[in-house]
Amino acid sequence: MSDEMSLAEFIAANHIRMAATRISHNPNLTDDEWAKKATHWHCIFDRHSWRLPAYFSMGAANKGEPTTRAVLGCLAADAAGYENAHSFEDWAREYGYDTDSRRAEAIYTAVGNQVAALVAFLGAELYHQLLWEVERQ
């Protein structure tokens, strides 16, 4: 058995809560067919006096509000991918984007901003723990 903490345990241990409000669109997405059918949410994480806003979208097959675990897990996965990339070009190739695309560069920048906000929300130690020591499956 692994000594890793589960994402649910991490959330409970660190008193992380989230409120989600359904919105008409996610400003970080283009208006493609998937986005038109998806549900979009503005989420606010709360931990002690710290707050973290995040946009989250779910495919049409997903019903109900997103869970704290689902949204934080996605933020952590995005952050890990960003942290593992050595550059925009490296990140773009890993995720199948054209390295000469302004849209891809805007997405990369948005992910970088979200990473900085997640670090500010959790602090460096908990951020590192979430990315590399917590089982997110």
Contact map, one row per residue, 1 for C-alpha under 8 A:
11100000000000000000000000000000000000000000000000000000000000000000000000000000000000000000000000000000000000000000000000000000000000000
11110000000000000000000000000000000000000000000000000000000000000000000000000000000000000000000000000000000000000000000000000000000000000
11111000000000000000000000000000000000000000000000000000000000000000000000000000000000000000000000000000000000000000000000000000000000000
01111100000000000000000000000000000000000000000000000000000000000000000000000000000000000000000000000000000000000000000000000000000011100
00111110110000000000000000000000000000000000000000000000000000000000000000000000000000000000000000000000000000000000000000000000000011100
00011111110000000000000000000000000000000000000000000000000000000000000000000000000000000000000000000000000000000000000000000000000001110
00001111111000000000000000000000000000000000000000000000000000000000100010000000000000000000000000000000000000000000000000000000010001111
00000111111100000000000000000000000000000000000000000000000000000000100000000000000000000000000000000000000000000000000000000000000000000
00001111111110000000000000000000000000000000000000000000000000000000000000000000000000000000000000000000000000000000000000000000000000000
00001111111111000000000000000000000000000000000000000000000000000000000000000000000000000000000000000000000000000000000000000000010001000
00000011111111111000000000000000000000000000000000000000000000000000100000000000000000000000000000000000000000000000000000000000000000000
00000001111111110000000000000000000000000000000000000000000000000000000000000000000000000000000000000000000000000000000000000000000000000
00000000111111100000000000000000000000000000000000000000000000000000000000000000000000000000000000000000000000000000000000000000000000000
00000000011111110000000000000000000000000000001000000000000000000000000000000000000000000000000000000000000000000000000000000000000000000
00000000001111111000000000000000000000000000001100000000000000000000000000000000000000000000000000000000000000000000000000000000000000000
00000000001101111100000000000000000000000000111100000000000000000000000000000000000000000000000000000000000000000000000000000000000000000
00000000001000111110000000000000000000000000111000000000000000000001000000000000000000000000000000000000000000000000000000000000000000000
00000000000000011111000000000000000000000011110000000000000000000011000000000000000000000000000000000000000000000000000000000000000000000
00000000000000001111100000000000000000000011100000000000000000000000000000000000000000000000000000000000000000000000000000000000000000000
00000000000000000111110000000000000000001111000000000000000000001100000000000000000000000000000000000000000000000000000000000000000000000
00000000000000000011111000000000000000001110000000000000000000000000000000000000000000000000000000000000000000000000000000000000000000000
00000000000000000001111100000000000000111100000000000000000000000000000000000000000000000000000000000000000000000000000000000000000000000
00000000000000000000111111000000000000111100000000000000000000000000000000000000000000000000000000000000000000000000000000000000000000000
00000000000000000000011111000000000000110000000000000000000000000000000000000000000000000000000000000000000000000000000000000000000000000
00000000000000000000001111101000001000111000000000000000000000000000000000000000000000000000000000000000000000000000000000000000000000000
00000000000000000000001111111000000000011000000000000011100000000000000000000000000000000000000000000000000000000000000000000000000000000
00000000000000000000000011111100000000000000000000000010000000000000000000000000000000000000000000000000000000000000000000000000000000000
00000000000000000000000001111100000000000000000000000010000000000000000000000000000000000000000000000000001001000000000000000000000000000
00000000000000000000000011111110001000000000000000000000000000000000000000000000000000000000000000000000000000000000000000000000000000000
00000000000000000000000000111111001000000000000000000000000000000000000000000000000000000000000000000000000000000000000000000000000000000
00000000000000000000000000001111101100000000000000000000000000000000000000000000000000000000000000000000000000000000000000000000000000000
00000000000000000000000000000111111100000000000000000000000000000000000000000000000000000000000000000000000000000000000000000000000000000
00000000000000000000000000000011111110000000000000000000000000000000000000000000000000000000000000000000000000000000000000000000000000000
00000000000000000000000000000001111111000000000000000000001000000000000000000000000000000000000000000000000000000000000000000000000000000
00000000000000000000000010001111111111100000000000000000101000000000000000000000000000000000000000000000000000000000000000000000000000000
00000000000000000000000000000011111111000000000000000000000000000000000000000000000000000000000000000000000000000000000000000000000000000
00000000000000000000000000000000111111100000000000000000001100000000000000000000000000000000000000000000000000000000000000000000000000000
00000000000000000000000000000000011111110000000000000000111100000000000000000000000000000000000000000000000000000000000000000000000000000
00000000000000000000011110000000001011111000000000000000111100000000000000000000000000000000000000000000000000000000000000000000000000000
00000000000000000000011111000000000001111100000000000011110000000000000000000000000000000000000000000000000000000000000000000000000000000
00000000000000000001111011000000000000111110000000000011100000000000000000000000000000000000000000000000000000000000000000000000000000000
00000000000000000001111000000000000000011111000000001111000000000000000000000000000000000000000000000000000000000000000000000000000000000
00000000000000000111100000000000000000001111100000001111000000000000000000000000000000000000000000000000000000000000000000000000000000000
00000000000000000111000000000000000000000111110000111100000000000000000000000000000000000000000000000000000000000000000000000000000000000
00000000000000011110000000000000000000000011111000111100000000000000000000000000000000000000000000000000000000000000000000000000000000000
00000000000000011100000000000000000000000001111111110000000000000000000000000000000000000000000000000000000000000000000000000000000000000
00000000000001111000000000000000000000000000111111100000000000000000000000000000000000000000000000000000000000000000000010000000000000000
00000000000000110000000000000000000000000000011111000000000000000000000000000000000000000000000000000000000000000000000000000000000000000
00000000000000000000000000000000000000000000011111100000000000000000000000000000000000000000000000000000000000000000000000000000000000000
00000000000000000000000000000000000000000000011111110000000000000000000000000000000000000000000000000000000000000000000010000000000000000
00000000000000000000000000000000000000000001111011111000000000000000000000000000000000000000000000000000000000000000000010000000000000000
00000000000000000000000000000000000000000001110001111100000000000000000000000000000000000000000000000000000000000000110010000000000000000
00000000000000000000000000000000000000000111100000111110000000000000000000000000000000000000000000000000000000000000000000000000000000000
00000000000000000000000000000000000000000111100000011111000000000000000000000000000000000000000000000000000000000100000000000000000000000
00000000000000000000000001110000000000011110000000001111100000000000000000000000000000000000000000000000000000000000000000000000000000000
00000000000000000000000001000000000000011110000000000111110000000000001000000000000000000000000000000000000000000000000000000000000000000
00000000000000000000000001000000001001111000000000000011111000000000000000000000000000000000000000000000000000000000000000000000000000000
00000000000000000000000000000000000001110000000000000001111111000100000000000000000000000000000000000000000000000000000000000000000000000
00000000000000000000000000000000011011100000000000000000111111000000000000000000000000000000000000000000000000000000000000000000000000000
00000000000000000000000000000000000011100000000000000000011111100000000000000000000000000000000000000000000000000000000000000000000000000
00000000000000000000000000000000000000000000000000000000011111100000000000000000000000000000000000000000000000000000000000000000000000000
00000000000000000000000000000000000000000000000000000000011111110000000000000000000000000000000000000000000000000000000000000000000000000
00000000000000000000000000000000000000000000000000000000000111111000000000000000000000000000000000000000000000000000000000000000000000000
00000000000000000000000000000000000000000000000000000000000001111100000000000000000000000000000000000000000000000000000000000000000000000
00000000000000000001000000000000000000000000000000000000000000111110000000000000000000000000000000000000000000000000000000000000000000000
00000000000000000001000000000000000000000000000000000000010000011111011000000000000000000000000000000000000000000000000000000000000000000
00000000000000000100000000000000000000000000000000000000000000001111111000000000000000000000000000000000000000000000000000000000000000000
00000000000000001100000000000000000000000000000000000000000000000111111100000000000000000000000000000000000000000000000000000000000000000
00000011001000000000000000000000000000000000000000000000000000000011111110000000000000000000000000000000000000000000000000000000000000000
00000000000000000000000000000000000000000000000000000000000000000111111111000000000000000000000000000000000000000000000000000000000000000
00000000000000000000000000000000000000000000000000000001000000000111111111100000000000000000000000000000000000000000000000000000000000000
00000000000000000000000000000000000000000000000000000000000000000001111111110000000000000000000000000000000000000000000000000000000000000
00000010000000000000000000000000000000000000000000000000000000000000111111111000000000000000000000000000000000000000000000000000000000010
00000000000000000000000000000000000000000000000000000000000000000000011111111100000000000000000000000000000000000000000000000000000000000
00000000000000000000000000000000000000000000000000000000000000000000001111111110000000000000000000000000000000000110000000000000000000000
00000000000000000000000000000000000000000000000000000000000000000000000111111111000000000000000000000000000000000000000000000000011000000
00000000000000000000000000000000000000000000000000000000000000000000000011111111100000000000000000000000000000000000000000000000001000000
00000000000000000000000000000000000000000000000000000000000000000000000001111111110000000000000000000000000000100000000000000000000000000
00000000000000000000000000000000000000000000000000000000000000000000000000111111111000000000000000000000000000110110000000000000001000000
00000000000000000000000000000000000000000000000000000000000000000000000000011111111100000000000000000000000000000000000000000000001000000
00000000000000000000000000000000000000000000000000000000000000000000000000001111111110000010000000000000000000000000000000000000000000000
00000000000000000000000000000000000000000000000000000000000000000000000000000111111110000010000000000000000100110010000000000000000000000
00000000000000000000000000000000000000000000000000000000000000000000000000000011111111000000000000000000000000000000000000000000000000000
00000000000000000000000000000000000000000000000000000000000000000000000000000001111111000000000000000000000000000000000000000000000000000
00000000000000000000000000000000000000000000000000000000000000000000000000000000111111110110000000000000000000000000000000000000000000000
00000000000000000000000000000000000000000000000000000000000000000000000000000000001111110110000000000000000000000000000000000000000000000
00000000000000000000000000000000000000000000000000000000000000000000000000000000000011111110000000000000000000000000000000000000000000000
00000000000000000000000000000000000000000000000000000000000000000000000000000000000011111111000000100000100100000000000000000000000000000
00000000000000000000000000000000000000000000000000000000000000000000000000000000000000111111100000100000000000000000000000000000000000000
00000000000000000000000000000000000000000000000000000000000000000000000000000000000011111111110000000000000000000000000000000000000000000
00000000000000000000000000000000000000000000000000000000000000000000000000000000110011111111111000000000000100000000000000000000000000000
00000000000000000000000000000000000000000000000000000000000000000000000000000000000000011111111111100001000100000000000000000000000000000
00000000000000000000000000000000000000000000000000000000000000000000000000000000000000001111111111100000000000000000000000000000000000000
00000000000000000000000000000000000000000000000000000000000000000000000000000000000000000111111110000000000000000000000000000000000000000
00000000000000000000000000000000000000000000000000000000000000000000000000000000000000000011111110000000000000000000000000000000000000000
00000000000000000000000000000000000000000000000000000000000000000000000000000000000000000001111111000000000000000000000000000000000000000
00000000000000000000000000000000000000000000000000000000000000000000000000000000000000000001111111101001000000000000000000000000000000000
00000000000000000000000000000000000000000000000000000000000000000000000000000000000000000001100111111001000000000000000000000000000000000
00000000000000000000000000000000000000000000000000000000000000000000000000000000000000011001100011111001100000000000000000000000000000000
00000000000000000000000000000000000000000000000000000000000000000000000000000000000000000000000001111101000000000000000000000000000000000
00000000000000000000000000000000000000000000000000000000000000000000000000000000000000000000000011111111100000000000000000000000000000000
00000000000000000000000000000000000000000000000000000000000000000000000000000000000000000000000000011111110000000000000000000000000000000
00000000000000000000000000000000000000000000000000000000000000000000000000000000000000000000000000001111111000000000000000000000000000000
00000000000000000000000000000000000000000000000000000000000000000000000000000000000000000001000011111111111100000000000000000000000000000
00000000000000000000000000000000000000000000000000000000000000000000000000000000000000010000000000101111111110000000000000000000000000000
00000000000000000000000000000000000000000000000000000000000000000000000000000000000000000000000000000111111111000000000000000000000000000
00000000000000000000000000010000000000000000000000000000000000000000000000000000000000000000000000000011111111100000000000000000000000000
00000000000000000000000000000000000000000000000000000000000000000000000000000000010000010011000000000001111111110000000000000000000000000
00000000000000000000000000000000000000000000000000000000000000000000000000000000000000000000000000000000111111111000000000000000000000000
00000000000000000000000000010000000000000000000000000000000000000000000000000000000000000000000000000000011111111100000000000000000000000
00000000000000000000000000000000000000000000000000000000000000000000000000000110010000000000000000000000001111111110000000000000000000000
00000000000000000000000000000000000000000000000000000000000000000000000000000010010000000000000000000000000111111111000000000000000000000
00000000000000000000000000000000000000000000000000000000000000000000000000000000000000000000000000000000000011111111100000000000000000000
00000000000000000000000000000000000000000000000000000100000000000000000000100010000000000000000000000000000001111111110000000000000000000
00000000000000000000000000000000000000000000000000000000000000000000000000100010010000000000000000000000000000111111111000000000000000000
00000000000000000000000000000000000000000000000000000000000000000000000000000000000000000000000000000000000000011111111100000000000000000
00000000000000000000000000000000000000000000000000010000000000000000000000000000000000000000000000000000000000001111111110000000000000000
00000000000000000000000000000000000000000000000000010000000000000000000000000000000000000000000000000000000000000111111111100010000000000
00000000000000000000000000000000000000000000000000000000000000000000000000000000000000000000000000000000000000000011111111110010000000000
00000000000000000000000000000000000000000000000000000000000000000000000000000000000000000000000000000000000000000001111111110000000000000
00000000000000000000000000000000000000000000001001110000000000000000000000000000000000000000000000000000000000000000111111100000000000000
00000000000000000000000000000000000000000000000000000000000000000000000000000000000000000000000000000000000000000000011111111110000000000
00000000000000000000000000000000000000000000000000000000000000000000000000000000000000000000000000000000000000000000011111111110000000000
00000000000000000000000000000000000000000000000000000000000000000000000000000000000000000000000000000000000000000000001101111111000000000
00000000000000000000000000000000000000000000000000000000000000000000000000000000000000000000000000000000000000000000000001111111100000000
00000000000000000000000000000000000000000000000000000000000000000000000000000000000000000000000000000000000000000000000001111111110000000
00000000000000000000000000000000000000000000000000000000000000000000000000000000000000000000000000000000000000000000011001111111111000000
00000000000000000000000000000000000000000000000000000000000000000000000000000000000000000000000000000000000000000000000000011111111110000
00000000000000000000000000000000000000000000000000000000000000000000000000000000000000000000000000000000000000000000000000001111111111000
00000010010000000000000000000000000000000000000000000000000000000000000000010000000000000000000000000000000000000000000000000111111111000
00000000000000000000000000000000000000000000000000000000000000000000000000011011000000000000000000000000000000000000000000000011111111000
00000000000000000000000000000000000000000000000000000000000000000000000000000000000000000000000000000000000000000000000000000001111111000
00011000000000000000000000000000000000000000000000000000000000000000000000000000000000000000000000000000000000000000000000000001111111100
00011110010000000000000000000000000000000000000000000000000000000000000000000000000000000000000000000000000000000000000000000000111111110
00011110000000000000000000000000000000000000000000000000000000000000000000000000000000000000000000000000000000000000000000000000000011111
00000110000000000000000000000000000000000000000000000000000000000000000010000000000000000000000000000000000000000000000000000000000001111
00000010000000000000000000000000000000000000000000000000000000000000000000000000000000000000000000000000000000000000000000000000000000111
